[in-house]
Amino acid sequence: MAATRKRILIVDDDEAIRRLLKRLLADQYQLAEAPTGEDALEVLPRFGPDLVMLDIMMPGIDGHETCRRIRSSPFGRGIQVMMVSARSSREEQARAYGAGADDYVVKPFDPHELCSRIRLHFRLRGALDTITATGEHPEETHGSGMANVHDVTVAALTKVAEFRDTETGEHLVRMRSYAQILGEELGREGPCADEVDEQFLHDLYRASPLHDIGKVGISDAILLKPGSLTDDEFETMKQHTTIGANILEHVAFGAPGASFLRMAAAVARFHHERFDGGGYPAGLVGTETPLPARIVALADAFDAITSARPYKDPLPADVAREIIERDSGSHFDPVIVEAFLGRFDTVVSVEKQIRDRAPVVLGSNSLQPEHLVAAARA
């Protein structure tokens, strides 16, 4: 029925672009259009879009300011914003994500990929809305019931990330286990012990597999490229940290009962920071990077080193240990490295128990609802 279709607001001062988008999307979605940012903000409360497709260069307020106003509007909660712009520089993309955009598509765009990315965002949104609903009505889920809802939703979100990555689902399982082992060790004694309690470990368990959820916003041409990325492509790939954090922060605002989402947002944004400040996206130094992200950085690196990839063979766990020890104080927090060394045998036992299957990599057009259903039932 038309009433159940998702709503998309197209905002572009180019009438030809608006006509093209309407031809592409009219059969599947309810559409409204606006030629300027000011007009879009007037339409927003009346139309109630699920997604805003937003140009940057427009008369009046530009797309960046329009996006910021959407995010701060009482009507903007839960709306996804996709920038559709002729500007392709990484600086422009970084500005868009900084303004709160969930995705960035460069004109001229491929119609099939554009439509598939829209569908992927809506499937992701549906999984996130499950958490929002439980956060708004905690009286309807008590004790383990709430935890079960969160775990099922995390499984669905993790499945989205898994199908958009060149790594296997086992990577996420192992990496989560490594993060838990490190968290438990850090909670026993040392400078992090006061920060690591039972709630921290529960949140870390749910948050850590979502570290790369922002890859839903990276184009298939880059994400699924079989060879090495160019410098510009790698800069675009780096944006997955900001994309993932934006997605998770938006839904965390509406789900106060799901504290793991706030941790997941921090992990998504900062898990590529380095202890010496040489990481991205913010260049944080030392303990400026939140503890969960510092834990996940090491857990993710150990699994990357010891796992096969299309471009490399796996290295033995002992070699990975040497690399991580060498990078203590530069890439990794020395306190977390010490915890890793203290529980190294336990980490290795997990690595031996959970072996990779061949990865199944799907483009954004291939992810179907039954994948999320299967994840929820697993």
Secondary structure, 3 states (H helix, E strand, C coil): CHHHCCEEEEECCCHHHHHHHHHHHCCCCEEEEECCHHHHHHHHHHHCCCEEEECCCCCCCCHHHHHHHHHHCCCCCCCEEEEEECCCCHHHHHHHHHCCCCEEEECCCCHHHHHHHHHHHHHHHHHHHHHHHHHHCHHHCCCHHHHHHHHHHHHHHHHHHHHCCCCCHHHHHHHHHHHHHHHHHHHHCCCCCCCCCHHHHHHHHHHHHHCCHHHHHCCHHHHCCCCCCCHHHHHHHHCHHHHHHHHHHHHHHCCCCCHHHHHHHHHHHHCCCCCCCCCCCCCCCHHHCCHHHHHHHHHHHHHHHHCCECCECCCCHHHHHHHHHHCECCCECHHHHHHHHHCHHHHHHHHHHCCCCCCCCCCCCCCCHHHHHHHHHC
